[in-house]
Amino acid sequence: MPHRPETLMEAPLGRESAYPEAYDPDLLYPIPRAANRAALDIDEGRLPFVGEDEWHAFEVSWLNGRGKPVVAVARFRLPADSPNLIESKSWKLYLNSFNQTRFAHRDDVIARLTQDLAGAATAPVSVELFDVDADALAPQQLPGECLDALDIEVSDYTPSADHLTTGEQVVEETLYSHLLKSNCPVTGQPDWGSVMIRYTGPKIEREGLLRYLIGYRQHQDFHEHCVEHIFTDLMRRAKPSELLVLARYVRRGGLDISPWRATPGLAPPSPLRLARQ
């Protein structure tokens, strides 16, 4: 069993948990972002990026005023400058505490979610609820050019910025890979994902970039911190004038997480969900 970071000592992640029978906002477990950012020399007071953590929850249900179940898919957006992220298993348990709770109106559910999640993140949180067959949830494809067909030899499965090199040509391009894999920092379970990189600057050598991304395969960290790690390494090594890093992680436990970080002025195509999410 991997070592449990101090910030997760009391978290439900990696523990046997009873599913709640009643609404309980205290199930949410916030985790300060500062500790992981300090390891990347990121100053919390002067973040080098803007961005969001976008979550989709597929196990959302409550009872209407007459006790009839309602089901929905939720989309949440936490700003990257929120002091806290929210641990995923605690989020799942919290959402399940709505299952036997009555609400007169859908807007009441949104208001309760917004209030509780903002309290845990210590920042405003956007909440949307969709019908399970809504067109807004239809899968799409990442824009740009896929790197995955490159025929490369790989022997390093921990992230190393030494793989990142550039040429003299200045380009504006969008690249992506479906080979992203990192691991839960507590349980060691695999987290599968896709990553898109949009940048303007010296052309990044593609084989090295793909080796770098594959290097997260044995890396243990949260999705959000992996994206910030990639963003930080690219800014320091490639020195682009503009940069956007977006990861779309495959859902686990009814939740998928899609963080993005960018230089001010850039934002990803949104909403954007992939078929395997």
Summary of the structure (lengths in Angstrom):
residues: 277
radius of gyration: 19.3
end to end distance: 26.9
largest distance: 66.8
contacts: 852
relative contact order: 0.18
helix: 26%
strand: 33%
